[in-house]
Amino acid sequence: MRAARALGDVDPHGSVRHYEAARRGDWAAARAEQDRIAALFALVDAVEPGTASGTTGGLGGRKTALALLGLIDTPVVSAPTRPHAPAETARVRACLEEAGLL
């Protein structure tokens, strides 16, 4: 459930599908949606290892995703957290594409 809660801002429709499937007892659909959301959660690992804090990965990854989706104007994060580098942004984009969001 961690991935579903953490990505409700990036993929709210997926979170709703997950909830509704569980509520109606459709465990196969709930499991499939959870697996899709869990794969999308890889966007928090888009930063180069050893170059940034967990906040850069988590918050920065979500803000980068929201910017790529056109939901916010910029992925700027507060200091000392750094923005994603171009290669890291490309990895976030790949996660969104794999999840069918772009």
N, C-alpha and C positions, 0 to 999 in steps of 0.2 A: 504493500500500500504506500510505502514511502515515495516511490516514483509518481504514483497517481496524484498524491497530494501536492508534491513539489512542483509538478508541471501543469497544474490547473490553470495557471496564467498563460502558458504557452499553447496548450491543447485543451481548452475547456470543453469542447464537444466530445473529445475522447473520454474525459473524466465523467461527463454525463452519461455517455454510452456504458461505461464501466459500471457506474452506480445503478443505472436502470436495469442492466442485465443481472446484476447481483440481487437487486430488489425483487425481480420477477422469478429468481431462482434459476436463471439460465446460466449455469456455472461454466458451460463450454464457451459461451459468448463472453462472459466476464473474464475468464482465463485468457482468451484470445486478445481481448482489449488490454488486459493488464500486461500481457507479454509485449504488445505493441508499444505501450507507454513505457515499460521498463527498458525497451531497446532505445526509445527516444531519450531516456534519462542519460544515455551515454554522452549527451551534449555537455554535461557538467565535467566530463573528463577530456574535453577538447584542448585544454591548455597543455603546453609542453611540460612534461614531468620535471619537477625541481625548479621551475621558473616562477611559480606563483603559489599563493595560498589557496586553501580550499574555498575561500570566499570568491576569489577570482574565478575559479572553476564553476562553482554553483551559481552565485548571483550574476557573475559576468557572463556565464554561458546562457542563462535565462534571458538576461538583457540583450545579449547578442541575438538570440533567437527571436525575441520580440521585435527587435529592429529589422531583422531580415524578413519577418512576416509583415512589416509595415505598420505595426501596432504602436510603436514609439518612434520618435524621430532619431534618437541616437542611443547607442549602447554605453554611453559614458557612465562610469561608476565612480564613487567617491574615493579619494585618496585615503590610504595608500594602495588601494586595490587598483590594478592596472587594467586597461582595456585589452581585449583579445587582439593578438597579432593577426595579420592576414591569413596565415596558414591555419590558425586556430579557428578563425571565423569560417574558413572553408570547411573545417570538420563539423562545425555546428550546422552549417548549411546542408552538409551531407546527411546528418541525422534527421533534419527536417524533411529532406527529400525522401529518405527511406521511410519515414513515418507517413508520407503522403500529404504533408502540410504545405509543401511548395511545389 
